[in-house]
Amino acid sequence: MLKGLFDLGVDFPLRFSQIIPIIVYDEKKSHKIEEFLYNYGILCSAVTVPAVAPGKARLRLSINATHTDVHIDKFLNGINDAINKFDMPIVKRSKNEWDTFIKESPDYLLKLINK
């Protein structure tokens, strides 16, 4: 999931967690994207003021062990459609940033990734 989001260029903290915040910045846009993804068959909550600072609206994605590659692909396709439909902010990161993130990841997570 993280690699797919990274490749799409969405703005999210580069860290391992079952909760992945996708930063949208715009509160109205985040609610529109939440509804769009819901209609796409994806439950992903918009988080806005007062839960986050003004201008820091985001989508709250939660992933767990029951999600399959099919679920992940569906989400990535949905978020890609949302990027285009709602002009979501894109972050250009280098391959080196991803490589550094992986290199600095805990061994137990790398074992899961490299299965």
C-alpha positions in Angstrom: 0.0 0.0 0.0 2.7 2.5 1.0 4.7 1.8 -2.2 1.6 2.3 -4.3 0.8 5.6 -2.5 4.4 6.7 -2.9 4.3 5.9 -6.6 1.1 7.9 -7.1 2.7 10.9 -5.4 0.0 11.4 -2.7 1.2 13.3 0.4 1.5 11.0 3.4 4.0 10.5 6.2 6.6 7.9 5.2 6.2 5.5 8.1 4.8 2.1 8.9 1.5 2.2 10.6 -1.9 0.6 10.1 -3.3 4.1 10.0 -2.2 6.1 6.9 -3.1 9.8 6.8 -3.3 11.1 3.2 -2.9 14.9 3.4 -5.4 16.8 1.2 -5.1 20.2 3.0 -8.6 21.4 1.8 -11.5 20.5 4.1 -14.3 20.6 1.5 -12.2 18.6 -0.9 -11.4 16.0 1.7 -15.1 15.4 2.3 -15.8 15.2 -1.4 -13.0 12.6 -1.8 -14.4 10.7 1.2 -17.8 10.5 -0.5 -16.3 9.7 -3.9 -14.3 6.8 -2.4 -17.3 5.6 -0.5 -19.3 5.4 -3.7 -16.3 3.6 -5.2 -16.8 1.0 -2.4 -14.0 2.2 -0.1 -14.4 3.4 3.4 -11.9 6.1 4.1 -12.7 8.9 6.6 -12.1 12.6 6.1 -10.5 14.3 9.1 -10.9 18.0 9.4 -11.0 20.8 12.0 -11.1 20.5 15.0 -9.4 17.1 14.8 -6.5 18.6 12.8 -5.3 22.1 12.3 -6.9 24.4 9.7 -5.4 23.7 6.3 -4.3 20.2 7.3 -7.3 18.2 6.3 -6.7 14.6 5.4 -8.1 11.2 4.6 -7.7 8.5 7.3 -7.0 5.2 5.7 -6.7 2.1 7.9 -5.2 -1.1 6.6 -5.1 -4.5 8.4 -4.1 -8.1 7.8 -7.5 -9.0 6.3 -6.9 -6.6 3.3 -5.9 -8.5 0.2 -3.9 -7.4 -2.8 -7.3 -6.9 -4.5 -8.4 -4.5 -1.8 -5.2 -2.6 -2.0 -5.4 -2.4 -5.8 -9.0 -1.2 -5.6 -8.0 1.6 -3.2 -5.0 2.6 -5.3 -7.2 2.8 -8.4 -9.8 4.8 -6.5 -7.3 7.2 -5.1 -5.7 7.6 -8.5 -9.2 8.5 -9.9 -9.7 11.0 -7.0 -6.3 12.6 -7.7 -7.5 13.3 -11.2 -11.1 14.3 -10.4 -10.3 16.5 -7.4 -6.8 17.8 -8.3 -5.3 16.3 -5.1 -1.9 17.6 -4.2 1.0 15.6 -5.5 4.4 15.3 -3.8 7.4 14.5 -6.0 9.7 12.3 -4.0 12.9 10.7 -5.2 13.5 7.0 -5.4 16.3 7.6 -2.9 13.7 8.7 -0.3 11.9 5.4 -0.7 15.2 3.4 -0.6 16.2 5.3 2.6 12.8 4.6 4.2 13.1 0.9 3.5 16.8 0.8 4.6 15.9 2.4 7.9 12.9 0.2 8.6 12.9 -2.2 11.5 14.0 -5.7 10.5 10.7 -7.4 11.5 8.9 -5.2 9.0 11.4 -5.8 6.3 10.8 -9.5 6.8 7.1 -9.0 6.2 7.7 -6.9 3.1 10.2 -9.3 1.5 8.1 -12.4 2.0 
